Amino acid sequence: MDEPHFRFSARIPVKVQSTRRVTIGTNLLPHLNLAQGSSTLCEIRADVVGDPGIFSIAPEAIPEGVSLANGSQSLPVDGSVFVGLSINIDPHAPLSSAAQPLSIRWTVAGDNLHDPVTDTLSFKLHIVAPEPAELQFDAENLVFPNDMPVNGSAHLLLRRDGTYKFWGHFHNSGAVDVNYGVAIAIRDPQATAYTVAHPGKLAGSLTPGLGDDDWENELRDDRIAQNWVVLLEGSTQSVAWRARMDLANITAEAVGALGTVLAVVALVV
């Protein structure tokens, strides 16, 4: 039999729809408390099951005083893709007593074989006042008993990054030398005490040496940074000073005046 002979031929396009499955993840919790003047990194991961495509993000609902850096992006995706943007809170953004919606629209673009896939990544945002970066505790006008002619002050500054500063000044206006010790203890709401102590020697007017003792130490302890939120909840202080260099007992006296203490963080000075 002779083969069929076609006097003409044509190409007929056929569109086959394929379903994509998209899973979105982020490093942020659904409820955000962000301080005025702060900036927070938001990482978004898109896992796409199906053929490669183009993944895009764009701002949707943005509260007053909030801006997104790199909030609009488009990247090719073949399996997984990460995008990062920064949520920036203006220093003068209005504080919010109720949660405000912050949302980012994401899309995997459609093409000849796929319909677009799109949805919204949503957060509930509270704009709060910034946390203090420092907590300072001052012990002023420290005088010794029995009319001893020695007086002074001691100060402790704790910082959010874990650094701290301990400084003070004592003066001897008497005739004889005085050895002394001073300790400051801070108790946080979880009954942890943070302690610093300083031994000093003050010369009298009848002996060689200095009648003034000034000190200043700056160091770091990561436990301050780790427990910063607890310290902010309300910390109390105690100070003890005696005309002796027995720092262990002087520190214990300062800690004991704070009431119940479950743990002690002895800061190095």
C-alpha positions, 0 to 999 in steps of 0.5 A: 500500500502506498504511503499516505501523502499530505498536501499540507501540515500544521503545528497545533500548540498544546498547553499542559498545565502543571501544578506547583507547590510552594512552601514559604518559611521565615526567620521571624515569629508571627508576632513582632515587637520592634523598637523605635529606631530599630532594624530587623532582618527578615529572611524568606525561604521559598521551596518550590516543587515543580519546574523552575520559575521566578519568585518575587516579593513586594510590600503589601500592608506597611504601618506608619513609620515602617519601611522595608529595605529590599522589599521588592525583589525577583529571583529565579527559583529551581527548588529553593531560594532565599531572599532577605529584606530589612524591616526599619522602624523610624525613631519617631514612628508612633507607638502602637498599643494594638497590633498592626498588620505588616504583610509582604506579597509573594508570587511564583510567576506564571508561564506557558505551562503554569498558573501563578502561585501567590499569597501573603506573608503576614505579621502582627507588629507592635512598635514599642519604645526602645529598651535602655542600652544602659543601667546605672547604679550609684552609691553616693555619700558613703561615710564610715562609722565612728566618725572615721574621716573617710567618705566616698562613692561607688558606681556600676554601669551595666550595658546591653552588649555585656560590657560594664564599668565600675568606678568610684572615689574615696578620700581620707581626711584623717592623720592615719592610713586606712585600708578599706573595701567596698562592694556593690550587689545588684539583684534581678527579678529572678533572684540572681545577684551581680557583684563587684568589689574594690579594695583600696588604701588611703594614706593619712596626713602623717604618712606618705602616699595619697589620701585619695583613691580613684578607680575605674574598670571597664570589662565584659561579661556575656551573662549581662547580655544574656540576662538583659531583658530580666535586668530591665524588669526591675533590679535592686541594688545594695552596697557594703563598705568597711574599713578593711580589705576583706572583700569576700565578707563585704561582698557577702554582706551586700548580697545578704542585704538583697534578700533571697538570692538564688545565684551570684554572678561575680563580675571581674574588676 
